[in-house]
């Protein structure tokens, strides 16, 4: 059952979704009932992320765009149930095929806009390719299109940092006892030789909707080659924006600029984004 979590002028709703493998925790920000018919934005978080780690961005995004925003903790993350076992190499496709499908069915989403940060951007691409008649727009932020040495070196540096005493406790604030699994799922998967040949190409070629690819030119987990490749391979119309002097989290580092870019892109593509399948 959905319960009202915030009785302010900007209501949010927290709810649970059964995926068949466990329950996931989700939250919805709705700016006004009069705009409920517009395609909502669904957020896919990064490798260490959660609903709470988006901080105030979902509310700011909803206010800036006038659209409902939905975010959820993937299985094994945040307030969702633990993931059953180790993360498979197919986890990006699995998210689109299983967890997101459960979310979509639960909410009865006829149309939606997929927005993903980092590996969440890869999941948003896979979701857009799997639901071409229903995904009306795609936004990637700091997404990777392949396994780049710059990405791996960034992860190795993070691995050394998290080995310091007390560093994993930072993750426990958001993931509880699941924090070691969350960290291992990120590091072990990306550094595994079995993941070295992973590429997003096939999914990108299946994207039919308009794309906005956002990236920082100082992203420690991926060069600007990634948004270029993403924009070049999608079948739908593509817009690419690189933020100067920005790292891996543009929505936190340059929030106003990111919101302005998204709002402008949404306005330019409004007819397509709010069409029906």
C-alpha positions as CSV (number, residue, x, y, z in Angstrom):
1,X,0.0,0.0,0.0
2,X,1.2,3.5,-0.8
3,X,1.6,5.8,2.2
4,X,2.1,9.6,2.2
5,X,5.6,10.3,3.5
6,X,5.5,14.1,3.4
7,X,2.6,16.3,4.0
8,X,4.3,19.5,2.7
9,X,3.0,21.4,-0.4
10,X,5.2,19.1,-2.4
11,X,3.9,15.6,-1.6
12,X,6.0,12.5,-1.9
13,X,4.9,8.9,-1.6
14,X,7.0,6.0,-0.4
15,X,5.9,2.5,-1.5
16,X,7.2,-1.1,-1.9
17,X,7.2,-3.2,-5.0
18,X,7.5,-7.0,-5.1
19,X,9.9,-8.1,-7.8
20,X,9.6,-11.9,-7.3
21,X,13.1,-11.9,-5.9
22,X,12.4,-9.5,-3.1
23,X,10.8,-6.2,-2.3
24,X,12.2,-2.9,-3.5
25,X,11.7,0.5,-1.9
26,X,10.6,3.4,-4.1
27,X,9.6,7.1,-3.8
28,X,7.5,9.4,-6.0
29,X,7.5,13.2,-6.2
30,X,4.4,14.7,-7.7
31,X,4.4,18.5,-8.4
32,X,0.7,18.7,-9.1
33,X,-2.3,16.5,-9.9
34,X,-3.1,18.6,-13.0
35,X,0.1,17.4,-14.7
36,X,-0.2,13.7,-13.8
37,X,-0.9,12.7,-17.4
38,X,2.6,13.8,-18.6
39,X,5.2,11.0,-19.0
40,X,7.0,10.7,-15.6
41,X,10.8,10.6,-15.1
42,X,12.1,7.3,-13.6
43,X,15.6,7.6,-12.0
44,X,18.1,4.8,-12.1
45,X,20.8,5.2,-9.4
46,X,24.6,4.6,-9.7
47,X,26.7,1.6,-8.4
48,X,26.7,2.8,-4.7
49,X,23.5,4.8,-4.9
50,X,20.0,4.8,-3.4
51,X,16.9,7.0,-3.3
52,X,18.4,8.9,-0.3
53,X,21.7,9.5,-2.1
54,X,19.9,11.4,-4.9
55,X,19.4,13.9,-2.0
56,X,17.2,16.9,-3.1
57,X,17.7,16.3,-6.9
58,X,14.5,14.4,-7.5
59,X,12.4,17.2,-5.9
60,X,14.3,19.9,-7.8
61,X,13.9,17.9,-11.0
62,X,10.1,17.6,-10.5
63,X,9.8,21.3,-9.7
64,X,11.9,22.4,-12.7
65,X,10.1,20.1,-15.2
66,X,6.6,20.0,-13.8
67,X,6.7,16.2,-14.1
68,X,6.3,13.4,-11.6
69,X,9.7,11.9,-10.7
70,X,10.1,8.3,-9.4
71,X,13.2,6.8,-7.9
72,X,13.8,3.3,-6.4
73,X,16.5,1.4,-4.6
74,X,17.6,-1.5,-6.7
75,X,17.5,-4.9,-5.0
76,X,20.4,-5.1,-2.6
77,X,20.6,-1.3,-2.1
78,X,19.1,1.3,0.2
79,X,15.9,0.1,1.9
80,X,15.2,-2.7,-0.5
81,X,15.6,-6.3,0.3
82,X,19.1,-8.0,0.0
83,X,20.1,-9.3,-3.4
84,X,19.9,-13.1,-3.5
85,X,23.5,-14.1,-4.1
86,X,26.3,-12.3,-6.0
87,X,25.6,-9.8,-8.8
88,X,25.7,-11.5,-12.2
89,X,27.5,-10.1,-15.2
90,X,24.1,-9.7,-16.8
91,X,22.9,-7.3,-14.1
92,X,22.4,-4.3,-16.4
93,X,20.0,-6.2,-18.7
94,X,18.4,-7.9,-15.7
95,X,17.4,-4.6,-14.3
96,X,15.5,-3.7,-17.4
97,X,13.9,-7.1,-17.8
98,X,12.9,-7.9,-14.2
99,X,13.1,-5.1,-11.6
100,X,12.0,-2.2,-13.8
101,X,9.3,-4.4,-15.3
102,X,7.9,-5.0,-11.8
103,X,8.0,-1.3,-11.1
104,X,6.3,-0.4,-14.4
105,X,3.6,-3.0,-13.8
106,X,3.0,-1.9,-10.2
107,X,2.5,1.8,-11.2
108,X,0.8,1.1,-14.6
109,X,3.2,3.3,-16.5
110,X,2.0,3.6,-20.1
111,X,4.8,6.0,-20.9
112,X,7.9,7.2,-19.1
113,X,11.3,9.0,-19.4
114,X,14.3,7.0,-18.3
115,X,17.1,8.9,-16.5
116,X,20.1,7.1,-15.2
117,X,23.4,8.2,-13.5
118,X,26.6,6.3,-14.1
119,X,25.8,2.5,-14.4
120,X,22.2,3.6,-13.8
121,X,22.5,5.4,-17.2
122,X,23.5,2.0,-18.8
123,X,20.3,0.5,-17.2
124,X,18.2,3.4,-18.5
125,X,19.6,2.7,-22.0
126,X,18.8,-1.0,-21.7
127,X,15.3,-0.1,-20.5
128,X,14.7,2.3,-23.3
129,X,15.8,-0.4,-25.8
130,X,13.5,-3.0,-24.2
131,X,10.4,-0.8,-24.1
132,X,10.7,1.3,-27.3
133,X,6.9,1.9,-27.5
134,X,6.7,3.1,-23.9
135,X,10.0,4.9,-23.2
136,X,9.5,8.3,-24.7
137,X,12.8,9.9,-23.7
138,X,16.2,8.9,-22.4
139,X,18.6,10.9,-20.3
140,X,22.1,9.5,-19.4
141,X,24.4,11.2,-16.9
142,X,28.0,10.1,-16.6
143,X,27.1,6.8,-18.2
144,X,29.7,4.3,-19.5
145,X,29.3,2.7,-23.0
146,X,32.2,0.2,-22.5
147,X,34.9,-0.7,-20.0
148,X,37.5,2.0,-20.2
149,X,40.8,2.0,-18.4
150,X,39.9,5.4,-16.9
151,X,36.9,3.8,-15.4
152,X,38.9,0.9,-13.9
153,X,41.5,3.1,-12.5
154,X,38.9,5.3,-10.8
155,X,37.4,2.1,-9.3
156,X,40.8,0.9,-8.1
157,X,41.4,4.3,-6.4
158,X,38.0,4.0,-4.7
159,X,38.8,0.5,-3.6
160,X,41.9,1.7,-1.9
161,X,40.0,4.6,-0.2
162,X,37.3,2.3,1.1
163,X,39.9,0.0,2.6
164,X,40.7,2.7,5.1
165,X,39.2,2.3,8.6
166,X,35.6,3.6,8.9
167,X,35.1,4.2,5.2
168,X,32.5,1.5,4.7
169,X,30.5,3.0,7.5
170,X,29.7,5.8,5.2
171,X,27.8,3.4,3.0
172,X,26.1,1.8,6.0
173,X,24.2,5.0,6.6
174,X,22.3,4.3,3.3
175,X,22.5,0.6,2.8
176,X,22.7,-0.8,6.4
177,X,24.2,-4.3,6.7
178,X,24.1,-4.6,2.9
179,X,26.9,-2.0,2.5
180,X,29.8,-4.6,2.1
181,X,27.7,-6.4,-0.6
182,X,27.0,-3.1,-2.4
183,X,30.7,-2.1,-2.4
184,X,31.8,-5.6,-3.5
185,X,29.2,-5.8,-6.3
186,X,30.6,-2.6,-7.8
187,X,34.3,-3.3,-7.5
188,X,34.3,-7.0,-8.1
189,X,32.0,-6.8,-11.1
190,X,33.8,-4.0,-13.0
191,X,37.3,-5.4,-12.2
192,X,36.4,-8.9,-13.2
193,X,38.0,-10.3,-16.4
194,X,34.6,-11.7,-17.4
195,X,33.2,-8.1,-17.6
196,X,36.1,-6.7,-19.6
197,X,34.4,-7.0,-23.0
198,X,31.1,-5.6,-21.9
199,X,29.7,-2.9,-24.3
200,X,26.4,-1.0,-24.5
201,X,26.4,-0.9,-28.3
202,X,23.5,-3.3,-29.0
203,X,21.2,-1.6,-26.5
204,X,22.1,1.8,-27.8
205,X,21.2,0.8,-31.4
206,X,17.8,-0.2,-30.0
207,X,17.0,3.2,-28.6
208,X,14.3,4.9,-30.7
209,X,13.4,7.8,-28.5
210,X,15.1,11.2,-28.1
211,X,18.3,11.1,-26.1
212,X,20.1,13.7,-23.8
213,X,23.6,12.6,-22.9
214,X,25.2,14.6,-20.0
215,X,28.8,14.3,-18.9
216,X,31.5,16.2,-17.1
217,X,34.8,16.6,-18.8
218,X,36.7,15.8,-15.5
219,X,34.7,12.6,-14.9
220,X,37.0,10.3,-13.0
221,X,35.1,7.2,-14.1
222,X,34.8,7.9,-17.8
223,X,36.1,10.2,-20.5
224,X,33.9,12.2,-22.9
225,X,34.2,9.4,-25.4
226,X,31.3,7.8,-23.6
227,X,28.6,10.5,-24.3
228,X,29.9,10.8,-27.8
229,X,29.5,7.1,-28.5
230,X,26.1,7.0,-26.8
231,X,24.9,9.9,-29.0
232,X,26.3,8.4,-32.2
233,X,24.8,4.9,-31.8
234,X,21.2,5.6,-30.8
235,X,18.6,5.4,-33.5
236,X,16.6,8.4,-32.2
237,X,17.6,12.0,-32.2
238,X,20.5,12.7,-29.8
239,X,21.6,15.8,-27.9
240,X,25.0,15.8,-26.1
241,X,26.1,18.2,-23.4
242,X,29.5,18.2,-21.7
243,X,30.0,20.3,-18.6
244,X,33.4,22.0,-18.3
245,X,35.2,21.5,-15.0
246,X,32.7,18.9,-13.8
247,X,33.3,15.4,-12.4
248,X,31.3,12.3,-12.1
249,X,28.2,13.8,-10.5
250,X,27.0,16.8,-12.5
251,X,23.5,16.8,-10.8
252,X,25.3,17.5,-7.5
253,X,28.3,19.5,-8.7
254,X,26.5,21.7,-11.2
255,X,22.8,21.2,-10.3
256,X,21.4,24.4,-11.8
257,X,23.1,23.9,-15.1
258,X,21.9,20.2,-15.3
259,X,18.3,21.2,-14.5
260,X,18.4,23.9,-17.1
261,X,19.7,21.5,-19.7
262,X,17.1,18.9,-18.9
263,X,14.2,21.4,-18.8
264,X,15.2,22.9,-22.2
265,X,15.6,19.4,-23.8
266,X,12.2,18.4,-22.4
267,X,10.5,21.5,-23.8
268,X,12.1,20.9,-27.2
269,X,10.8,17.4,-27.3
270,X,7.5,17.7,-25.5
271,X,5.3,16.4,-28.2
272,X,7.3,13.2,-28.5
273,X,7.8,12.8,-24.8
274,X,4.1,13.0,-23.9
275,X,2.8,10.9,-26.8
276,X,1.0,7.6,-26.2
277,X,2.1,4.2,-27.5
